[in-house]
Amino acid sequence: MNKDEVENVSYMDIKKLKDIISKGIMHKAHAKILERVMEYKNDKKVRWGDKIDALELQDFNKRIGLNTDLKNISEQICSRYNLGSFISNELITIGYEDYNYYLTTSNGKYCVKIFCNTRTQSDLGSYLDRIRKVSNSPINTPKPLKVNNDIVLELDYENNHYDICVFEYIDGKNYFELNEKPNKKILKELARQTAMINQLDFKPNFIYDSWAIINFEEEYKKKRGYISDKYKEEFDKLLIEFNDLDFDKLPKGFVHGDIISTNVMLDKNNKIWIIDFAVSNYLPRIIDLAVTSCNMCLDNDSRENTYENITLLLSEYNKCTPLTEYELSSFNTFYKLANAMHILQTQFIIKTDGDSEENQYWLNEGIIGYSFSENIKVSRKVLKK
């Protein structure tokens, strides 16, 4: 197996080999292929079972067209931001776009975001406007560092262009990494933070997000053929519900759109931080509550606890920003839509681009959350004072 052949081995080919190994039926030929691939690919000593394997790393690198050692980019960042001497990089492997990693220097630790090279300049500009607005608000969110009086570094290095933001480091983990759900106290604070986000006086340019509830009809029509027959029948009915919603009656505001376990961090002092406003828009504010409820309020083992958590979230939010009767009566539909998008998008990705731990996590959340949805009915009388 020569170098060119190894380069053409896809990530899915390797996953198939790993599946064969796990079943204990690997042929000697399979073992030899795997050995040769890893001999060539594994120049950074990444092994199966670690957070990320060599071909996954290659997929991440493609997001930004990385054609050099990441250390070289980090040294440029250290120099431009006056962050001290480079020590190490640690790739953040959660998320479906952009290239995020932790940078450790002699001055401390930072979070670096290199924007995906498929972003248009218009999209990038819109995202940066969101970061500027949110970072100047009282919302708990990591603050971006400034370089040349702005928050973005435009770096040209070895015939490649990188748009970069560097953020303060939060000493903690997100709830996906913690593998847990927030307690009642944290849910109350999450409701307050969500209310503050929705109250921001900001109407940014619209950014299309394939996972967003607002785009359910378009995404479902494109991807209906990739989901199981059970959910085709369910989602056909849900599409009718979606089209019956009167969006003009729903109060709108600045909406994060993705307040889920990967975007809520808990630091060492038990303070929560909301990150990644990449898909925030000016939309019905009930969307934030539905998206947050379908994940952060979900108790996979209990409908009752899930309902109690959702009621708590809505009640605390209602203290900060009163919810209208129409928001409460339409919440169940939005809750179903939020779960449906997790099912739709993960089943599509699994069939077209392969499976992953993160895909399985969101698929499972969506399936369980959707199964609970008929019991998630809220009204004014269930809100707690």
C-alpha positions as CSV (number, residue, x, y, z in Angstrom):
1,M,0.0,0.0,0.0
2,N,1.8,3.2,-1.2
3,K,1.4,6.8,0.0
4,D,-1.2,7.7,-2.6
5,E,-3.3,4.7,-1.8
6,V,-3.2,5.6,1.9
7,E,-4.2,9.2,1.2
8,N,-7.3,7.9,-0.6
9,V,-8.5,5.7,2.3
10,S,-11.6,7.5,3.6
11,Y,-12.6,8.0,7.2
12,M,-15.5,5.7,6.6
13,D,-13.2,2.9,5.3
14,I,-11.3,3.1,8.6
15,K,-14.5,3.0,10.6
16,K,-15.5,-0.2,8.8
17,L,-12.2,-1.7,9.7
18,K,-12.7,-0.7,13.3
19,D,-16.2,-2.3,13.3
20,I,-14.7,-5.5,12.0
21,I,-12.1,-5.4,14.7
22,S,-14.7,-4.8,17.4
23,K,-16.6,-7.9,16.2
24,G,-13.5,-10.1,16.5
25,I,-13.6,-11.2,12.8
26,M,-10.7,-9.1,11.4
27,H,-8.8,-10.9,8.7
28,K,-5.0,-10.6,8.4
29,A,-5.4,-8.5,5.3
30,H,-7.6,-6.0,7.3
31,A,-5.0,-5.8,10.0
32,K,-2.2,-5.2,7.5
33,I,-4.2,-2.4,5.8
34,L,-4.9,-0.8,9.1
35,E,-1.3,-1.1,10.2
36,R,0.0,0.5,7.0
37,V,-2.5,3.3,7.1
38,M,-1.7,4.2,10.7
39,E,2.0,4.0,10.1
40,Y,1.7,6.8,7.5
41,K,-1.1,8.8,9.1
42,N,0.0,8.7,12.7
43,D,2.8,11.2,12.7
44,K,1.2,12.9,15.7
45,K,0.9,9.7,17.7
46,V,-2.8,9.6,17.7
47,R,-4.2,6.1,18.5
48,W,-7.6,4.5,18.2
49,G,-9.5,5.0,21.4
50,D,-8.1,8.6,21.9
51,K,-10.4,11.6,21.5
52,I,-9.7,11.8,17.8
53,D,-7.9,9.6,15.2
54,A,-5.6,10.6,12.4
55,L,-8.3,10.6,9.7
56,E,-10.8,12.5,11.8
57,L,-8.0,15.1,12.4
58,Q,-7.6,15.3,8.6
59,D,-11.3,16.0,8.3
60,F,-11.0,18.9,10.8
61,N,-8.0,20.3,9.0
62,K,-10.0,20.4,5.8
63,R,-12.5,22.8,7.4
64,I,-9.9,25.6,7.3
65,G,-7.6,24.2,4.6
66,L,-4.8,23.8,7.1
67,N,-1.6,23.1,5.1
68,T,0.9,23.5,7.8
69,D,1.6,22.4,11.4
70,L,-1.0,24.0,13.7
71,K,1.9,25.1,15.9
72,N,3.0,27.5,13.2
73,I,-0.4,29.2,13.2
74,S,-0.5,29.3,17.0
75,E,3.0,31.0,17.1
76,Q,1.7,33.6,14.8
77,I,-1.3,34.2,17.1
78,C,1.0,34.4,20.1
79,S,3.0,37.0,18.3
80,R,0.1,39.1,17.1
81,Y,-1.8,39.1,20.4
82,N,1.3,39.3,22.6
83,L,0.3,36.1,24.4
84,G,3.8,35.0,25.3
85,S,5.6,31.9,24.1
86,F,3.7,28.9,22.5
87,I,3.5,25.8,24.7
88,S,0.7,23.5,23.2
89,N,-2.5,23.0,21.3
90,E,-5.5,20.9,22.2
91,L,-8.2,20.4,19.5
92,I,-11.8,20.7,20.5
93,T,-13.5,17.8,18.7
94,I,-17.1,18.7,19.4
95,G,-19.1,20.7,16.8
96,Y,-20.0,20.5,13.1
97,E,-18.2,23.6,11.8
98,D,-15.3,25.9,12.3
99,Y,-12.0,24.8,13.9
100,N,-11.8,25.3,17.6
101,Y,-8.9,24.5,19.9
102,Y,-7.3,25.5,23.2
103,L,-4.0,27.3,23.0
104,T,-1.6,27.2,26.0
105,T,1.2,29.8,26.2
106,S,3.6,31.1,28.8
107,N,0.9,33.7,29.7
108,G,-2.0,31.3,30.1
109,K,-4.6,29.4,28.2
110,Y,-7.0,30.7,25.5
111,C,-9.7,29.4,23.2
112,V,-9.0,29.9,19.5
113,K,-11.7,29.8,16.8
114,I,-10.6,29.6,13.2
115,F,-13.6,30.1,10.9
116,C,-14.4,27.5,8.4
117,N,-13.2,28.4,4.9
118,T,-16.7,27.7,3.4
119,R,-18.1,30.8,5.2
120,T,-18.7,33.7,2.9
121,Q,-17.4,37.1,3.9
122,S,-21.0,38.2,4.5
123,D,-21.6,35.3,6.9
124,L,-18.3,35.9,8.6
125,G,-19.1,39.6,9.1
126,S,-22.5,38.8,10.5
127,Y,-21.1,36.4,12.9
128,L,-18.5,38.9,14.1
129,D,-21.2,41.5,14.6
130,R,-22.9,39.0,16.9
131,I,-19.8,38.4,18.9
132,R,-19.2,42.1,19.3
133,K,-22.8,42.7,20.5
134,V,-22.9,39.9,23.0
135,S,-19.5,40.5,24.4
136,N,-20.6,44.0,25.4
137,S,-23.6,42.8,27.2
138,P,-24.0,41.3,30.8
139,I,-24.6,37.8,29.4
140,N,-22.2,35.2,30.7
141,T,-20.1,34.5,27.6
142,P,-16.4,34.3,27.0
143,K,-14.9,37.7,25.9
144,P,-12.9,38.0,22.7
145,L,-9.4,39.4,22.8
146,K,-8.6,42.4,20.6
147,V,-5.9,42.7,18.0
148,N,-5.4,45.9,16.1
149,N,-8.4,47.3,17.8
150,D,-10.7,44.6,16.5
151,I,-11.8,41.1,17.6
152,V,-10.7,39.3,14.4
153,L,-7.2,38.4,13.1
154,E,-6.9,38.1,9.4
155,L,-3.8,35.9,8.9
156,D,-2.2,35.0,5.7
157,Y,0.3,32.2,6.1
158,E,1.9,29.9,3.5
159,N,-0.5,30.8,0.7
160,N,-3.6,30.3,2.9
161,H,-5.9,32.8,4.6
162,Y,-7.3,32.3,8.1
163,D,-9.9,34.4,9.9
164,I,-9.3,34.0,13.7
165,C,-10.9,35.0,17.0
166,V,-9.2,34.4,20.3
167,F,-11.4,34.2,23.5
168,E,-10.7,34.1,27.2
169,Y,-10.4,30.6,28.5
170,I,-13.1,29.3,30.8
171,D,-11.7,26.8,33.3
172,G,-14.5,24.2,33.0
173,K,-16.3,21.9,30.7
174,N,-19.5,21.9,28.7
175,Y,-22.4,19.7,29.7
176,F,-21.7,17.3,26.8
177,E,-18.2,16.7,28.1
178,L,-19.5,16.4,31.7
179,N,-22.0,13.8,30.5
180,E,-24.6,15.2,32.8
181,K,-27.6,17.5,32.8
182,P,-27.9,20.7,34.9
183,N,-29.5,20.7,38.3
184,K,-32.5,22.9,39.3
185,K,-30.3,25.8,40.4
186,I,-28.5,25.9,37.1
187,L,-31.7,25.6,35.1
188,K,-33.0,28.7,36.8
189,E,-29.8,30.6,35.9
190,L,-30.0,29.2,32.3
191,A,-33.5,30.7,32.1
192,R,-32.3,34.1,33.3
193,Q,-29.4,34.1,30.8
194,T,-31.8,33.1,28.0
195,A,-34.1,36.0,28.9
196,M,-31.1,38.4,28.8
197,I,-30.2,37.1,25.4
198,N,-33.7,37.6,24.1
199,Q,-33.9,41.1,25.6
200,L,-30.8,42.3,23.7
201,D,-31.8,45.2,21.3
202,F,-30.2,43.6,18.2
203,K,-31.6,42.5,14.8
204,P,-28.6,40.9,13.0
205,N,-28.6,39.8,9.4
206,F,-30.3,36.4,9.0
207,I,-28.0,33.4,9.0
208,Y,-29.4,30.1,7.6
209,D,-29.0,27.2,10.0
210,S,-30.0,23.7,8.7
211,W,-30.7,22.6,12.3
212,A,-33.0,25.6,13.1
213,I,-36.6,25.0,13.9
214,I,-37.6,27.8,11.6
215,N,-36.2,25.9,8.6
216,F,-38.0,22.6,9.4
217,E,-40.2,22.6,6.3
218,E,-37.3,23.2,3.9
219,E,-35.0,20.7,5.6
220,Y,-37.6,18.0,5.9
221,K,-38.6,18.2,2.3
222,K,-34.9,17.9,1.2
223,K,-34.1,15.0,3.6
224,R,-37.3,13.1,4.1
225,G,-36.0,10.2,2.1
226,Y,-33.2,9.6,4.6
227,I,-35.3,9.0,7.7
228,S,-37.1,5.9,8.9
229,D,-40.7,5.3,7.9
230,K,-41.9,5.8,11.4
231,Y,-40.7,9.4,11.5
232,K,-41.9,10.1,8.0
233,E,-45.4,9.5,9.2
234,E,-44.8,11.5,12.4
235,F,-43.1,14.4,10.7
236,D,-45.7,14.7,7.9
237,K,-48.2,15.5,10.7
238,L,-45.8,17.8,12.4
239,L,-45.3,19.7,9.1
240,I,-49.0,20.5,9.1
241,E,-48.7,21.7,12.7
242,F,-45.7,23.9,11.8
243,N,-47.6,25.5,8.9
244,D,-50.6,26.2,11.2
245,L,-48.5,28.3,13.5
246,D,-49.2,32.0,13.4
247,F,-45.7,33.5,13.6
248,D,-47.1,37.0,13.6
249,K,-48.5,36.3,17.1
250,L,-45.2,35.2,18.5
251,P,-43.0,37.9,20.2
252,K,-39.6,38.1,18.6
253,G,-36.1,38.9,19.9
254,F,-32.5,38.1,19.6
255,V,-32.4,34.3,19.8
256,H,-29.2,32.2,20.4
257,G,-30.9,29.2,18.7
258,D,-28.6,26.6,20.1
259,I,-28.5,26.6,23.9
260,I,-27.7,22.9,24.3
261,S,-25.2,20.9,26.2
262,T,-22.3,21.6,23.8
263,N,-22.8,25.3,24.2
264,V,-23.3,25.7,27.9
265,M,-20.1,25.5,30.0
266,L,-19.9,25.0,33.8
267,D,-16.7,26.5,35.3
268,K,-14.9,25.5,38.5
269,N,-17.0,28.0,40.5
270,N,-20.3,26.5,39.2
271,K,-20.9,29.5,37.0
272,I,-22.5,28.8,33.6
273,W,-21.2,30.3,30.4
274,I,-23.1,30.5,27.1
275,I,-20.9,30.0,24.0
276,D,-21.2,29.9,20.2
277,F,-23.7,32.5,18.9
278,A,-23.0,31.3,15.3
279,V,-26.6,30.6,14.4
280,S,-28.2,33.4,16.5
281,N,-31.0,35.3,14.7
282,Y,-33.9,37.7,15.2
283,L,-36.7,35.1,15.7
284,P,-39.6,34.1,17.9
285,R,-38.1,33.9,21.4
286,I,-40.0,30.7,22.2
287,I,-37.5,28.9,19.9
288,D,-34.7,29.3,22.5
289,L,-36.9,27.8,25.2
290,A,-37.9,24.9,23.0
291,V,-34.3,24.1,22.0
292,T,-33.0,24.4,25.5
293,S,-35.9,22.2,26.9
294,C,-35.4,19.4,24.4
295,N,-31.8,18.8,25.6
296,M,-30.9,20.6,28.9
297,C,-34.2,19.7,30.5
298,L,-34.4,16.1,29.3
299,D,-34.2,13.3,31.8
300,N,-33.8,10.3,29.6
301,D,-35.3,8.0,32.2
302,S,-38.3,10.1,33.3
303,R,-41.1,11.9,31.5
304,E,-42.2,13.4,34.9
305,N,-38.7,14.9,35.7
306,T,-38.4,16.2,32.1
307,Y,-41.8,17.9,32.4
308,E,-40.9,19.3,35.9
309,N,-37.6,20.7,34.5
310,I,-39.3,22.3,31.5
311,T,-41.9,23.9,33.8
312,L,-39.1,25.2,36.0
313,L,-37.3,26.7,33.0
314,L,-40.4,28.4,31.6
315,S,-41.5,29.7,35.1
316,E,-38.1,31.3,35.8
317,Y,-38.0,32.8,32.3
318,N,-41.5,34.1,32.8
319,K,-40.4,36.0,35.9
320,C,-37.8,37.9,33.7
321,T,-39.9,38.2,30.6
322,P,-43.6,37.3,30.7
323,L,-44.7,34.7,28.2
324,T,-47.8,35.3,26.2
325,E,-50.7,32.9,26.1
326,Y,-50.0,32.0,22.5
327,E,-46.3,31.3,23.3
328,L,-47.5,28.8,26.0
329,S,-50.1,27.2,23.8
330,S,-47.6,26.7,20.9
331,F,-44.7,25.5,23.0
332,N,-45.6,21.9,22.5
333,T,-45.3,22.2,18.7
334,F,-41.9,24.0,19.0
335,Y,-40.7,21.3,21.5
336,K,-41.6,18.6,19.0
337,L,-39.9,20.5,16.2
338,A,-36.7,20.9,18.2
339,N,-36.5,17.1,18.8
340,A,-37.6,16.4,15.2
341,M,-34.6,18.4,13.9
342,H,-32.2,16.3,16.0
343,I,-33.7,13.1,14.5
344,L,-33.8,14.4,10.9
345,Q,-30.4,15.9,10.7
346,T,-28.5,13.1,12.5
347,Q,-30.2,10.3,10.4
348,F,-29.3,12.3,7.3
349,I,-25.7,12.8,8.4
350,I,-25.3,9.1,9.5
351,K,-26.5,7.9,6.0
352,T,-24.5,10.4,4.0
353,D,-21.3,11.1,6.0
354,G,-21.0,8.4,8.6
355,D,-21.7,7.9,12.3
356,S,-20.0,9.4,15.4
357,E,-20.5,9.5,19.1
358,E,-21.9,13.0,18.8
359,N,-24.4,12.0,16.1
360,Q,-25.6,9.1,18.3
361,Y,-25.9,11.4,21.3
362,W,-28.2,13.9,19.4
363,L,-30.2,11.1,17.7
364,N,-30.9,9.5,21.1
365,E,-31.8,12.8,22.7
366,G,-34.2,13.5,19.8
367,I,-35.9,10.1,19.9
368,I,-36.5,10.2,23.7
369,G,-37.5,13.8,23.7
370,Y,-39.9,13.3,20.9
371,S,-41.5,10.3,22.6
372,F,-42.1,12.5,25.7
373,S,-43.6,15.4,23.6
374,E,-47.3,14.4,24.0
375,N,-46.9,14.9,27.8
376,I,-45.2,18.3,27.5
377,K,-48.2,20.6,27.6
378,V,-47.8,24.0,29.4
379,S,-50.3,26.7,30.3
380,R,-50.4,29.7,32.6
381,K,-51.6,27.7,35.6
382,V,-48.6,25.3,35.6
383,L,-46.0,28.2,35.8
384,K,-44.5,28.5,39.2
385,K,-44.5,31.9,41.0
